[in-house]
Amino acid sequence: MDLVIRNGTLVTPGGAWRGDLGVAGERIAALGDGLRGAREVDAGGCIVLPGGVDPHVHLQMPLGAYTSADSFASGSVAAALGGTTTVIDFVEPHAEQPFEAALAARRAQADGAVAVDYSLHMTIPAWHAEQPDRLAGLGALVAQGVSSFKLYMAYPGLRLDDPSLYRALRAVAAARGLPIVHCENGPLCELLCAEALGRGERRPPAHARTRPPAQEAEATGRALDLAALAGSPLYVVHVSCAASLGRIRAVRAASAPVYAETCPQYLLLDEQALAGERGERFVCAPPLRRSADRAALWAGLQSETLDVLATDHCPFTAAEKAGHADFTTIPGGLPSIEGRLALAYHFGRAHGLSLERWVEVCCAAPARLFGLARKGRLAPGCDADIVVFDPLRRVTLRAGQTLRERVDWSPYEGLEVEGWPRDVFVRGRQVVRDGVFVGELGWGRFVPRAPFRI
């Protein structure tokens, strides 16, 4: 074998146990005891887990006059340093741009630039959902390995009304794809924003008040109902509140093919951050909620009502966030791509997450749901995406120092975590050694994904 990682605590679907892991070429070759290889890495005292899979990131994403701060290069390096070895980003076609052309253009941005493997979701905006010939072509995208489709219930231009959402869900299901849906009641949010501005409410706290939990829950329930009518599975992105979680729990109890994620910001922050001196930095959608919602989301991860911990990584600089006349023009999004695995480990233990459940929500479940057959598991034949995680390493999170995301602030600034990736391998090649990036831009590659299976 080319590489053996010895003496670590291996976390597999069957449990956690001490042993060795052998790699041949780009694949895991064996798990066992007493393995020997041309190169050996001692993982004594460390946890050995599959590379993290983050299925919700926005790298060099245009947003009006702004572009998210992390490029495919910088964002994938930050992902690697945080123990994430596969990310799934988005394609957003222009009004007259065919899906295939948009896919080729987005791949051209990422190929040759990424340090970890990547894949892409295809967005179906309103202007495409209203064209039957475009929807009829989704099967061709699935054949090219793009098997998940982003649908929005908010934002003019992207937002699908109920008939369009139903048609899109039906078309995605027919193509054996997985629809992933942003569940907010866009028209209602726009009305509430206009009313707040009319009352002179312009500061960031109004952002949360104009996107209340009830509207998110209403949209979530409507998406669930329309998916059932369309005979479609459904994946709900960035669940932020207990009310939405309750809608999801109810349909899952009936064994509906419904899946959901939450994000670190909804587990660790609350709406009080918006009222602070730099509250504009914490604007994201859905907004930060109450502490009671945080507790409900942790319970949802522990109880398996929530399947995945993703990041919705979408960073903007402090200057880009600041200086706006009102909350409606602040670019929304927070950085989390580098801290996700460590934050989930450190805080998850206090909320009942076992090692196996930690690995399930950060690695195995996103790989399984999104058709990454050789990712997210430590098993012979899988890609040798491996993290040697030091559970005792203490790291204080500081933008530009311990965090290498290309943004000059962090929502977790000054927070100390115990547990951090020591070594990271992508398809057998070491990209992080003792917490330092030693990889190569361009080593990452596009990973075609299998059609969705319930």
Secondary structure, 3 states (H helix, E strand, C coil): CCEEEEEEEEEECCEEEEEEEEEECCEEEEEECCCCCCEEEECCCCEEEECEEECCECCCCEECCEECCCCHHHHHHHHHHCCEEEEEEEECCCCCCCHHHHHHHHHHHHCCCCCCEEEEEEECCHHHHCCHHHHHCHHHHHHCCCCEEEEECCCCCCECCHHHHHHHHHHHHHCCCEEEEECCCHHHHHHHHHHHHHCCCCCCHHHHHCCCHHHHHHHHHHHHHHHHHHCCCEEECCCCCHHHHHHHHHHHHCCCCEEEEECHHHHHCCHHHHHCCCHHHHCCCCCCCCHHHHHHHHHHHHHCCCCEECCCECCCCHHHHCCCCCHHHCCCCECCCCCHHHHHHHHHHHHCCCHHHHHHHHHHHHHHHCCCCCCCCCCCCCECCEEEEEEEEEEECCECCCECCCCCCCCCCCCEEEEEEEEEEECCEEEEECCEECCCCCCCCECCCCCCCC
